[in-house]
Amino acid sequence: MTWFPTAAFRRAAAFPAGLCLAAVALGRVDLLAVAVPFVLGTVLSLRSRPGREPAAELRPDGDTVTEGGTVTASVTVDGDPETVCVVLPAASAGLGHDPRPQVARVPAAVPLAATARRWGVHALGPVRVRSFACDGLLECRDQVLSPRSVRALPSAEPYSSRSSAPRAAGMSGIHRSRTAGDGGELAGVRPYQPGDRLRRIDWRTTLRAREPYVTATRPERDAEIVILLDVLRDADGGDGRPGVLDVAVRAAASIAEHYTRQGDRVALAELGPRLRRLRPGTGRRHHLAQLSWLAEVRPAAGGQDLLGDRLLAAGTLSSGALVIMLTPLLDARSAAALAVLARARRPLVAVDTLPDGLPRRSDGEWSEPAERIWRLERENTVGRLREAGVPVEAWRGSGSLDAVLRDVARVAAVLR
């Protein structure tokens, strides 16, 4: 990096030079006297020329923030004290920042701040640093600091559900198992059998029946939940409102937090050409991994693959897992995948993530009739899915899936 003369240096050199030439040509000593202070000022300014070039570095305070949170960073510039730096910040559209340049004297640590407007992986930068010396007469070539990735985790709205998950077959949990065994959930009384513990004898029933009876219990198990995100289509909500993928990602974060917190094993997967998947797990660390995984969700249309068959063939979905598919039903392959999973007798719930008031793509003469026809076709698709045994429920926040989950649990108990 080399110091270059600025426009101010060229003006400071050209103006007194012109006065000197005019003084010689016209024979006027007063013009020469006017030029002397400009020459002296330029010479004195150039005496403080820095001996080394400044070095800048972008240092973010962290690479993860919650949606709506503030990302902080600093640009450190090291060099001679005679140098002045101008920092011009930049960031991707998902980060709201102040684009005004900041001026500081070297050495300096210029603070930067940005607000995560939307979940996702955003770029903080590139940051441009311009350095000046000798009262602005010399400048360095701009230093462009590489952008740093900032992961904005989706904000999970409070969600709770009192429905029991079907086919709970883990080691321990809060869901009542369908099979009898040692546990704290009372399932009734039954005649005594060899091997039963004496402390389980129900003495009241035994005295009435004149033969030994014991209390029957059902163990509590944890369940496996697979949250399947449809990323085939996305649509902007307009006017700052959430779009299709925004609703799906935030709903997935809420549902995953609820089931992970109560001890269930939760897995995440994409319905798309990539078939991204996060293994099932539980605990706070796994929930943070879920949010990081959701922050990297991107719409991907892909080709005309049979995605439902690929899901079953790849072993992405466990046979006893409850599948919660978040889909706006904007692609025919989404409905086909739901039908394939329903025919495979998987416990399945389809959550409609199409937001209300979605703006039209155009305002032509036939836009309104075309929209009505499209909505009628979509309602027919939802009706056919329900006839095929796929419950479809719109996402309305906490408790909106209780009724449909109870129905799924009853159906799974009959089919088992």
SULNORKA-V970851 format. One record per pair of residues at least 12 apart in sequence whose C-alpha atoms are under 8 Angstrom apart, sorted by the first residue. I is the first residue (numbers start at 0). J is the second residue. Records with the same first field share a line. If there is no record, write none. Layout:
I->J + J
This chain:
0->52 + 139 + 140
1->52 + 139 + 140
2->137 + 138 + 139 + 140
3->137 + 138 + 139 + 140
4->136 + 137 + 138
5->135 + 136 + 137 + 138
6->136
7->135 + 136
8->41 + 135 + 136 + 137
11->37 + 38 + 41
12->38 + 41
14->34
15->34 + 35 + 37 + 38
16->34
18->30 + 31 + 33 + 34
19->31 + 34
44->133 + 134 + 136
45->133 + 136
46->133
47->81 + 132 + 133
48->81 + 132 + 133
49->79 + 81 + 82 + 132
50->79
51->78 + 79
52->78 + 79 + 139
53->76 + 77 + 78 + 79 + 82 + 130
54->76 + 77 + 78
55->74 + 75 + 76 + 77 + 128 + 142 + 144
56->74 + 75 + 76 + 144
57->72 + 73 + 74 + 75 + 126 + 144 + 145
58->72 + 73 + 74 + 75
59->71 + 72 + 73 + 147
60->72 + 73
61->149
62->148 + 149 + 150
63->149 + 150 + 151 + 152
64->115 + 149 + 150 + 151 + 152
65->115 + 118 + 151 + 152 + 153 + 154
66->115 + 116 + 117 + 118 + 151 + 152 + 153 + 154
67->114 + 115 + 116 + 117
68->114 + 115
69->112 + 113 + 114 + 115
70->112 + 113 + 114 + 115
71->110 + 111 + 112 + 113
72->110 + 111 + 112
73->108 + 109 + 110 + 111
74->86 + 107 + 108 + 109 + 110 + 111
75->106 + 107 + 108 + 109
76->105 + 106 + 107 + 108
77->105 + 106 + 107
78->105 + 106
79->105 + 106
80->104 + 105 + 106
81->104 + 105 + 132 + 133
82->104 + 105 + 130 + 131 + 132 + 133
83->102 + 103 + 104 + 105 + 130 + 131 + 132
84->102 + 103 + 104 + 105 + 128 + 129 + 130 + 131
85->100 + 101 + 102 + 103 + 128 + 129 + 130
86->100 + 101 + 102 + 109 + 126 + 127 + 128 + 129
87->99 + 100 + 101 + 126 + 127 + 128
88->100 + 111 + 124 + 125 + 126 + 127
89->123 + 124 + 125 + 126
90->121 + 122 + 123 + 124 + 125
91->121 + 122 + 123 + 124
92->121
93->115 + 116 + 117 + 118 + 119 + 121
94->113 + 114 + 115 + 116 + 117 + 121 + 122 + 123
95->113 + 114 + 115 + 116
96->112 + 113 + 114
97->112 + 113
115->151
117->151 + 153
118->150 + 151 + 152 + 153 + 154 + 294
119->150 + 151 + 152 + 153 + 293 + 294 + 295 + 296
120->148 + 149 + 150 + 151 + 294 + 295
121->148 + 149 + 150 + 151
122->146 + 147 + 148 + 149
123->146 + 147 + 148 + 149
124->144 + 145 + 146 + 147
125->143 + 144 + 145 + 146 + 147
126->143 + 144 + 145 + 146
127->141 + 142 + 143 + 144
128->141 + 142 + 143 + 144
129->141 + 142
150->291 + 294
151->294
152->290 + 291 + 293 + 294
153->248 + 249 + 252 + 290 + 293 + 294
154->249 + 252
155->249 + 250 + 252 + 253 + 256
156->249 + 250 + 252 + 253 + 396
157->253 + 396 + 397
158->253 + 254 + 257 + 396 + 397 + 398
159->257 + 397 + 398
160->257 + 397 + 398 + 400 + 401
161->398 + 401
162->401 + 402 + 404 + 405
163->175 + 404 + 405 + 408
164->222 + 321 + 404 + 408
165->222 + 321 + 346 + 407 + 408 + 409 + 411 + 412
166->222 + 319 + 320 + 321 + 408 + 411 + 412
167->220 + 221 + 222 + 223 + 319
168->220 + 221 + 222
169->220 + 221 + 222 + 223
170->220 + 221
171->218 + 219 + 220 + 221
172->219 + 220 + 221 + 222 + 261 + 262 + 263
173->219 + 220 + 221 + 261 + 262
174->219 + 220 + 221 + 222
175->217 + 218 + 219 + 220
176->217 + 218 + 219 + 220
177->217 + 412
178->217 + 218
179->215 + 216 + 217 + 218
180->215 + 216 + 217 + 218
181->216 + 217 + 218
182->216 + 217 + 218 + 219
183->216 + 217 + 218 + 219
184->216 + 217 + 218 + 219
185->214 + 215 + 216 + 217
186->214 + 215 + 216 + 217
187->214 + 215 + 216
188->201 + 212 + 213 + 214 + 215
189->212 + 213 + 214 + 215
190->210 + 211 + 212 + 213
191->211 + 212 + 213
195->213
199->213 + 214
200->212 + 213 + 214
201->213 + 214
221->262 + 263 + 264
222->263 + 264 + 320 + 321
223->263 + 264 + 265 + 266 + 279 + 319 + 320 + 321
224->258 + 263 + 264 + 265 + 266 + 279 + 320 + 321 + 322 + 323
225->265 + 266 + 267 + 268 + 279 + 316 + 320 + 321 + 322 + 323
226->251 + 255 + 265 + 266 + 267 + 268 + 322 + 323 + 324 + 325
227->267 + 268 + 269 + 270 + 322 + 323 + 324 + 325
228->247 + 248 + 251 + 267 + 268 + 269 + 270 + 324 + 325 + 326
229->269 + 270 + 271 + 324 + 325 + 326 + 327 + 333
230->244 + 269 + 270 + 271 + 296 + 297 + 298 + 299 + 300 + 326
231->270 + 271 + 298 + 299 + 300 + 301 + 330 + 333
232->298 + 299 + 300 + 329 + 330
233->298
235->357
236->354 + 356 + 357 + 358
237->357 + 358
241->354
242->354
243->327 + 352 + 353 + 354
244->298
246->352 + 353 + 354
247->325 + 326 + 352
248->293 + 296
250->394 + 396
251->325
252->289 + 290 + 293
255->286 + 289
256->286
259->280 + 281 + 282 + 283 + 286
260->281 + 282 + 283
262->281 + 282
263->280 + 281
264->279 + 280 + 281
265->278 + 279 + 280 + 281
266->278 + 279 + 280
267->279 + 289
268->315
270->306 + 333
271->299 + 300 + 301 + 306
272->299 + 300 + 301 + 302 + 304 + 306
274->310
276->315
277->289 + 292
303->332
304->332
305->332 + 335 + 336
306->332 + 336
307->335 + 336 + 337 + 339 + 340
308->336 + 339
318->345
319->345 + 346
320->345 + 346
321->345 + 346 + 347 + 348
322->345 + 346 + 347 + 348
323->347 + 348 + 349 + 350
324->347 + 348 + 349 + 350
325->349 + 350 + 351 + 352
326->349 + 350 + 351 + 352 + 353
327->351 + 352 + 353
328->351 + 353 + 377
334->380 + 384
337->349 + 384 + 389
338->384 + 387 + 389
341->387 + 388 + 389
346->407 + 408 + 411
347->389 + 390 + 407
348->389 + 390 + 391 + 392 + 403 + 404 + 407
349->389 + 390 + 391 + 392
350->391 + 392 + 393 + 394
351->391 + 392 + 393 + 394
352->393 + 394
390->403
